[in-house]
Amino acid sequence: MTDVVRVALDPSRRIGPVRRELFGSFIEHLGRAVYDGIYEPGHPSAGPDGFRRDVIDLVRELGVTTVRYPGGNFVSGYRWEDGVGPREERPTRLDLAWHSTETNEVGLHEFAAWLEQVDGELMLAVNLGTRGVEAALDLLEYANAPTPTTLTRRRAAGGHPEPFGVRIWCLGNEMDGPWQLGHRSADDYGKLAAETARAMRQLDPNVELVVCGSSSAHMPTFGSWERTVLQHTYELVDYVSCHAYWYEKDGDTASFLASAVDMDRFIEAVVATADAVAAEKRSTKKMMISFDEWNVWYQERFESSERITDIATWPRAPRLLEDSYDVADAVVVGSLLISLLNHADRVAAASLAQLVNVIAPIMTEPGGPAWRQTTFYPFALTSQRGGGVALEPRIESPTHRTADYGEVPRVSVAAVDGGETLSIFVVNRSPGEETRLDVDLAAFTELELTGALTLADADLRARNTLDDPDRVTPAANPTAEFAAQRLSLTLPAASWSVVDLRRIDTKAVV
């Protein structure tokens, strides 16, 4: 007998508005993300600027809003000046983060021009690893200042007389990590971040600043890092960052499908820490979260840059971190998006890491096609439907035990009220049992069902590849029924679904 999960939704039970920045992504100078990813001069689809138009089309379809750039670990050794000015005069550098050779063919101007083509917004990171306040101020002046100065004249000479107007800035990257160039203690980083934030606000009071939180909730300094850093920066920054990746370990599919439970706990722990600092400081300010690195990443199986040992032959754009995602991975990405929606009151921005080729929803082949990975679909469909207010669902669900997270609800649900529309996102976490979903929508004015899509497959290891790019796609769910303000549908095992409803204008009904 199929178990039934009961959900009730009420438009008055609001979590908070879903900001478009929640559907951001991330491009780092890492592997083939930039070179042979978004940028491949000579490719049949490339324009005069060298950017692949087939990739641009897919990024637009994905619905990405902000894009964090240029890193990532890369930024902690990056000199931003290397990426501006005439291309033929730009230096070639060794990138210590990924043991690669960086030609600097793509820099701030080129990336900003690419973002215009994908309707994206730049989220820029500054180097607080090997550099500091002065370099951050120079970059901010170059990017945003309207006043004629030596730096802004240089920007104009590079083809951009008007300011770039970069709004969101990251104060370094993962400075809690011993792998990071310029790694510091929480106290030392907090002081540097505070100094940098004060200086940047003197130059541009309108910037929004992200201070580095922990690079993982499993770091030994997690919690204490956030507390110390925020004690230095609380009134100076707008967001504290979270970074986290998940993958299936030792064939434990049940725990993997419940990864969003771990994301929930991570977010709630950071919120509690931030609120404790606010109380200590007698502050009325509410610190928001930028979850600016999240994804499924099989860290144990990628080609590690540490294997590139001969510094004399560090390659340009090596194939690194090119995970091929299956159905289970897509379901987990969908469930992580549900977690972000259900914390819309505190998570104001997020970045799927990354965008092209590197642990990415979009893959390319040099000289060949670009295609959608399985994880492309839940992100694209959620971004398309994510405008509105996140509602708090009341759920009665059976549970099952997982090795990593204990007892977890079988089903996770998020709902976004778009005014004229209502979108419901659902994941069945059970690896082997289908479930019937019953949703009470009596609190709404009259609705009609307009569609239901499900991503599932009898083979959880099915994936999209160069040779079979459409093996896994969402399909209409024929079990969806709606009558008397009640929605029901069958959720296959290990599945992600979205249901679309529309409010009926009863005044127009004759």
RAKARA-V887161 format. One line per field, one symbol per residue. phi: phi as a letter, one per 40 degrees, with the letter a starting at -180 (. if undefined). burial: b if it has 9 or more other C-alpha atoms within 8 Angstrom, else e. A space follows every 50 residues. Layout:
phi=???
burial=???
This chain:
phi=.ccbbbbbbbccccciccccccbcbabbcafbcccgbcbadgcdcccdcg cccccdccccccgcbcbcacigddccbcbcccbbgddcbcccbccccbfb bbcgcbbdcccccccccbfbbcbbbbcbccbacccccccccdcbccccbd cccccccchbccdcgccbbccgafccccccdgdbcdcccdcccccccdcc cccacccbbbcccccacccccdgccdccccccbdcbbbbbcbbabbacbf gcccccccdcdccdccdcccdccccccdcccfcccbcbbbccaaicaccc bcccccccccccbdccfccbfccbcbcdccccdcccccccccbccbccaa bcbbbbgcfbcbbbbdgbcbaccdcdccccccccbccibcbcccbbbcba cbccbgcbccbbbbbbccgcbbbbbbbccccbbcacbbbcbccccdbbcb iabbbaacbcccacbdcacbcbacbdccccbaafgbbaacbcdfbbbbbb bbcccccccc
burial=eeebbbbbbbbebbbbbbbbbbbbbbbbbbbbbbbbbbbbbebeebbeeb bbbbbbbbbbebbbbbbbbbbbbbbbbeebebbbbeeeebeeebbebbbb bbbbebbbbebbebbbebebbbbbbbbbbbbbbebbbbbbbbbbbeeeee bbbbbbbbebbebeebbbbbbbbbbbeeebbbbbebbebbbbbbbbbbbb bebbeebbbbbbbbbbeeeeebbebbbbbbbbbbebbbbbbbbbbbbbee ebbbbbbbbbbbbbebbebbbebbbebbeeeeeeeebbbbbbbbbbbbee ebeeeeebeeeeebebbeebbbbbbbbbbbbbbbbbbbbbbbbbbbbbbb bbbbbbbbbbbbbbbeeebbbbbbbbbbbbbbbebbbbbbbbbeeebeeb ebeebeebbbbbbbbbbbeebbbbbbbbbbbeebbbbbbbbbebebbbbe ebbbbbbeebebbbbeeebebbebeebeebebeebbbbbbbbbbbbbbbb bbbeeeeeee
